Amino acid sequence: MLKRIMSSVALLLVAVGGVSSVVAHEPGVPYDVIFHVDENDEAKMNLVLNNVNNTLKHFDDIGREVRIEVIAYSGGLHMLREDTSPVKDRIMSLEPYDNVRFAACGNTMKGMTKKEGKKPVLISQENIEQVPSGVIQILERQDQGWHYIRP
């Protein structure tokens, strides 16, 4: 009985993996990638931005469309704050790319507002938006087939 259950699970994993790889590698379909930052750590923020730049270069080199979203919550929200971002210039350099977006967690914004007595101001760019919840944004993107990378 256990052997039959294990075989069924293996087949299901193969089927799910097969569907996802077909969609991911189908010509003309953008490759969607999410990264997340949840720590106020400049080295990790730079690592994510290095990964974003390397991903952009790779897909440009092979002639494939890629869409990237960086989701910041908890201490990682400092990455997107006007007053505390240690990587503001790097983020601003990505604004011309219409395929790179940044999502700021609304729950974290509320918590910081309560703690600091004023709403944090995000870096003013078109490619930065507030979402209700960073964690839920990750879940929703994964449900939509996005590939999740945690640095």
C-alpha positions in Angstrom: 0.0 0.0 0.0 2.8 2.4 1.0 4.6 1.6 -2.3 1.5 2.5 -4.3 1.1 5.8 -2.5 4.7 6.7 -3.0 4.4 5.9 -6.7 1.3 8.1 -7.0 3.1 10.9 -5.2 6.1 10.5 -7.6 3.9 10.6 -10.6 2.1 13.7 -9.3 5.4 15.5 -8.7 6.6 14.6 -12.2 3.3 15.8 -13.7 3.4 19.1 -11.8 7.1 19.6 -12.6 6.5 18.8 -16.3 3.7 21.3 -16.6 5.7 24.0 -14.9 8.8 23.5 -17.0 6.8 23.5 -20.3 5.2 26.8 -19.4 8.5 28.3 -18.2 10.4 27.4 -21.3 7.7 28.0 -23.9 8.9 30.5 -26.5 7.1 33.8 -26.3 6.1 33.3 -22.7 7.9 35.7 -20.3 9.9 34.1 -17.5 8.6 35.5 -14.2 10.8 35.8 -11.2 10.3 37.1 -7.7 12.9 37.9 -5.1 12.3 39.0 -1.6 14.0 41.0 1.0 13.0 40.8 4.7 16.1 42.0 6.5 17.5 45.5 6.9 20.9 44.2 5.7 22.7 46.2 3.0 24.7 43.2 1.9 21.5 41.1 1.3 19.9 44.1 -0.5 22.9 44.3 -2.8 22.9 40.5 -3.3 19.2 40.8 -4.5 20.1 43.7 -6.8 23.0 41.7 -8.2 20.7 38.8 -8.8 18.2 41.1 -10.6 21.0 42.5 -12.8 22.4 39.1 -13.6 18.9 37.8 -14.4 18.2 40.8 -16.7 21.5 40.2 -18.5 21.0 36.5 -18.9 17.6 36.8 -20.4 18.7 39.7 -22.6 21.6 37.5 -23.8 19.4 34.7 -24.8 16.7 36.9 -26.3 13.9 35.9 -23.8 11.5 38.2 -22.0 11.7 38.2 -18.2 9.6 40.0 -15.6 11.1 40.6 -12.2 9.5 41.7 -8.9 11.3 42.4 -5.7 9.1 42.1 -2.7 10.2 43.9 0.5 8.7 43.4 3.9 9.7 43.5 7.6 13.2 45.0 7.9 13.7 44.7 4.2 11.3 47.5 3.6 14.2 49.9 4.4 15.4 49.0 0.9 12.6 51.0 -0.6 12.4 53.8 1.9 13.5 57.3 0.8 15.1 58.1 4.1 16.8 54.8 5.0 17.6 52.9 1.8 21.3 52.1 1.5 20.7 51.0 -2.1 18.6 53.9 -3.3 20.9 54.7 -6.3 20.9 51.1 -7.5 17.1 50.9 -7.3 16.8 54.2 -9.2 19.1 52.9 -11.9 16.5 50.1 -12.6 13.6 52.5 -13.2 14.0 52.5 -17.0 13.4 48.8 -17.0 9.6 48.3 -17.4 10.0 44.6 -16.6 11.4 45.3 -13.0 9.0 46.1 -10.2 9.4 46.6 -6.5 6.5 45.8 -4.0 6.5 47.4 -0.5 4.5 45.5 2.1 1.5 47.5 3.4 1.4 45.6 6.7 5.0 46.6 7.3 4.2 50.2 6.3 1.4 50.2 8.9 3.7 48.8 11.6 6.4 51.4 10.9 3.9 54.2 10.8 2.6 53.2 14.2 6.2 52.8 15.7 7.6 56.0 14.1 4.5 58.2 14.4 4.5 59.0 10.6 4.1 57.1 7.4 7.5 56.1 5.8 8.0 57.7 2.5 9.0 55.3 -0.3 11.5 56.1 -3.0 9.6 58.0 -5.6 9.6 55.9 -8.7 7.0 54.4 -11.1 8.3 50.9 -10.5 7.7 50.9 -6.8 4.3 50.2 -5.4 2.7 49.3 -2.1 0.9 46.0 -1.9 -1.4 45.0 1.0 1.0 42.2 2.2 4.4 41.1 1.1 3.9 37.5 2.1 0.6 37.3 0.3 2.1 39.0 -2.7 4.7 36.1 -2.8 1.9 33.5 -2.5 -0.2 35.1 -5.2 2.8 35.4 -7.6 3.7 31.7 -7.0 0.0 30.8 -7.7 0.4 32.7 -11.0 3.5 30.5 -11.9 6.2 33.0 -10.9 9.6 31.5 -9.8 10.5 32.3 -6.3 14.1 33.1 -5.3 15.1 33.7 -1.7 18.7 35.1 -1.5 
